[in-house]
Amino acid sequence: MPPDATETKRRLLKAAVDEFAKYGLAGARVDRIAETAAANKRSIYMHFGTKEELFDKVVADSMVELAEAVSIDAGHLPSYAGALFDRLEQRPHVRRLYLWAGLERQRPIEAEVKEYRRNVAAIKAAQEAGHVRADIPAIELMAMVIAMVISWDTASWSLKALQAETDHESFTGRRAAVIAAVAGLIQPLSPSAASTST
């Protein structure tokens, strides 16, 4: 019987996730992925194509897994932000892959586009129902919520150095701050505030 390709693919994907999360696309090495997976380089090209195609698959799979684990409830975006924050703390490689993809692979990934399209539609519906402020386009609001969730990851190291001077516990304080910031961001504007903002 021929060897089971499914197990080889599983090992290669796991090794690729670790390699890309640590080194990004440019720094990742196909030979290191193959060695970690106890496979040969040829099997990577045979199953996944180029290094770029493998990176795209790893990112897409991670984003879809994240979307399935944390469903958006546009009527309760602060809770969604908290759940997303928790999931990314549990699976930090997903956060790193997201950041690497933004830096090195500036092109849409269809599986990720599909998930964002669904989330943006949910935010639009919440805006139309008056639950979420409507003066910011739903796509931009989605981007802002994500940016708040990962804000500490994108903060300068000089800013992070100030954390030692505060009394906040890093995880608890940051999570609460993210939820509060999202709650403030999405608050529907009062009629008087809406008229002055236009």
C-alpha positions as CSV (number, residue, x, y, z in Angstrom):
1,M,0.0,0.0,0.0
2,P,1.2,3.6,-0.7
3,P,2.0,5.7,2.3
4,D,-0.8,7.8,3.7
5,A,-0.5,11.3,2.3
6,T,-3.1,12.7,4.7
7,E,-0.7,12.2,7.7
8,T,2.2,13.8,5.8
9,K,0.0,16.8,4.9
10,R,-1.1,17.2,8.5
11,R,2.5,17.2,9.8
12,L,3.6,19.6,7.0
13,L,0.8,22.0,7.8
14,K,1.5,22.0,11.5
15,A,5.2,22.6,10.9
16,A,4.3,25.4,8.4
17,V,2.1,27.1,11.0
18,D,4.9,27.2,13.5
19,E,7.5,28.2,10.9
20,F,5.5,31.0,9.3
21,A,4.3,32.4,12.7
22,K,7.9,32.6,13.9
23,Y,9.7,33.8,10.8
24,G,7.0,35.2,8.5
25,L,7.0,34.4,4.7
26,A,10.4,35.8,3.8
27,G,12.2,34.3,6.8
28,A,10.5,30.9,6.7
29,R,12.5,28.0,5.2
30,V,10.9,25.2,3.2
31,D,13.7,22.8,4.2
32,R,13.1,23.6,7.9
33,I,9.3,22.9,7.5
34,A,10.1,19.6,5.8
35,E,12.7,18.6,8.4
36,T,10.3,19.4,11.3
37,A,7.5,17.4,9.6
38,A,9.8,14.4,8.9
39,A,9.1,14.8,5.2
40,N,11.0,15.9,2.1
41,K,10.8,19.3,0.4
42,R,9.3,17.8,-2.7
43,S,6.2,16.7,-0.7
44,I,5.5,20.3,0.2
45,Y,5.5,21.4,-3.5
46,M,3.4,18.3,-4.4
47,H,0.7,18.9,-1.8
48,F,0.7,22.7,-1.5
49,G,2.6,24.3,-4.4
50,T,5.0,27.2,-3.8
51,K,6.0,28.6,-0.4
52,E,3.7,31.6,-1.0
53,E,0.8,29.2,-1.7
54,L,1.5,27.3,1.5
55,F,1.7,30.6,3.4
56,D,-1.7,31.6,2.0
57,K,-3.2,28.3,3.0
58,V,-1.9,28.5,6.5
59,V,-3.2,32.1,6.9
60,A,-6.5,31.3,5.4
61,D,-7.0,28.2,7.5
62,S,-6.1,30.1,10.7
63,M,-8.5,33.0,9.9
64,V,-11.4,30.6,9.1
65,E,-10.7,28.7,12.3
66,L,-10.7,31.9,14.2
67,A,-14.0,33.1,12.6
68,E,-15.6,29.7,13.4
69,A,-14.4,29.8,17.0
70,V,-15.5,33.4,17.6
71,S,-18.8,34.2,15.9
72,I,-19.6,37.9,15.5
73,D,-22.7,39.3,17.2
74,A,-22.9,42.8,15.8
75,G,-25.4,43.8,18.4
76,H,-22.8,43.0,21.1
77,L,-19.5,44.0,19.5
78,P,-17.8,44.6,22.9
79,S,-18.4,40.9,23.8
80,Y,-17.2,39.9,20.4
81,A,-14.0,41.9,21.0
82,G,-13.5,40.2,24.4
83,A,-14.0,36.7,22.9
84,L,-11.6,37.5,20.0
85,F,-9.0,38.9,22.5
86,D,-9.3,35.6,24.5
87,R,-9.0,33.4,21.5
88,L,-5.9,35.2,20.3
89,E,-4.3,34.9,23.7
90,Q,-4.9,31.2,23.6
91,R,-3.6,30.9,20.0
92,P,-1.0,33.6,19.6
93,H,0.3,32.1,16.3
94,V,-2.9,33.3,14.7
95,R,-2.3,36.8,15.7
96,R,1.3,36.6,14.4
97,L,0.2,35.1,11.1
98,Y,-2.3,37.9,10.7
99,L,0.4,40.5,11.3
100,W,2.9,38.8,9.0
101,A,0.3,38.5,6.2
102,G,-0.4,42.3,6.5
103,L,3.3,43.1,6.1
104,E,4.4,40.5,3.6
105,R,1.5,39.3,1.6
106,Q,-0.6,42.4,0.7
107,R,-3.3,40.6,-1.2
108,P,-6.8,39.3,-0.3
109,I,-7.3,35.7,0.6
110,E,-10.7,34.5,-0.6
111,A,-11.6,32.5,2.5
112,E,-10.8,35.5,4.7
113,V,-12.7,37.9,2.4
114,K,-15.8,35.6,2.8
115,E,-15.7,35.8,6.6
116,Y,-15.2,39.5,6.6
117,R,-18.1,40.0,4.2
118,R,-20.4,38.1,6.6
119,N,-19.2,40.2,9.6
120,V,-19.5,43.5,7.7
121,A,-23.1,42.6,6.7
122,A,-23.9,41.8,10.4
123,I,-22.5,45.2,11.4
124,K,-24.5,47.0,8.7
125,A,-27.7,45.3,9.9
126,A,-27.0,46.4,13.5
127,Q,-26.4,49.9,12.2
128,E,-29.7,49.9,10.4
129,A,-31.4,48.7,13.5
130,G,-29.9,51.6,15.5
131,H,-27.8,49.3,17.8
132,V,-24.4,50.5,16.4
133,R,-23.4,54.0,15.3
134,A,-24.0,54.5,11.6
135,D,-21.7,57.4,10.9
136,I,-18.7,55.1,10.4
137,P,-18.9,52.7,7.4
138,A,-19.3,49.1,8.5
139,I,-16.1,48.0,6.9
140,E,-14.1,50.6,8.7
141,L,-15.8,49.9,12.0
142,M,-14.9,46.2,11.6
143,A,-11.2,47.2,11.0
144,M,-11.3,49.5,14.1
145,V,-12.6,46.7,16.3
146,I,-9.9,44.4,15.1
147,A,-7.3,47.1,15.6
148,M,-8.4,47.6,19.2
149,V,-8.2,43.9,19.9
150,I,-4.6,43.6,18.6
151,S,-3.5,47.1,19.6
152,W,-1.0,45.9,22.2
153,D,0.7,43.7,19.5
154,T,1.1,46.7,17.2
155,A,2.2,49.1,19.9
156,S,5.8,50.4,19.9
157,W,8.2,48.7,22.2
158,S,8.9,52.1,23.8
159,L,5.3,52.4,24.7
160,K,5.3,48.8,26.1
161,A,8.2,49.7,28.3
162,L,5.9,52.0,30.2
163,Q,3.8,49.1,31.3
164,A,6.3,48.3,34.1
165,E,5.4,51.7,35.6
166,T,1.7,50.8,35.9
167,D,-0.2,48.6,38.4
168,H,-2.4,46.9,35.9
169,E,-2.2,43.2,35.3
170,S,-1.3,42.9,31.7
171,F,-3.9,40.5,30.5
172,T,-6.9,41.5,32.7
173,G,-6.2,45.2,32.2
174,R,-5.8,45.1,28.5
175,R,-8.8,42.9,28.0
176,A,-11.0,45.2,30.0
177,A,-9.6,48.2,28.1
178,V,-10.3,46.7,24.7
179,I,-13.9,45.9,25.7
180,A,-14.4,49.5,27.1
181,A,-12.9,51.0,24.0
182,V,-15.1,49.1,21.6
183,A,-18.2,49.9,23.7
184,G,-17.4,53.6,23.4
185,L,-16.6,53.4,19.7
186,I,-19.8,51.7,18.6
187,Q,-22.2,53.8,20.8
188,P,-24.9,55.3,18.6
189,L,-24.6,59.0,18.4
190,S,-27.4,61.1,20.0
191,P,-29.3,63.2,17.5
192,S,-27.5,66.4,18.6
193,A,-24.1,64.8,18.3
194,A,-25.0,63.3,14.9
195,S,-26.0,66.7,13.6
196,T,-22.8,68.4,14.7
197,S,-20.6,65.6,13.2
198,T,-22.0,66.1,9.7
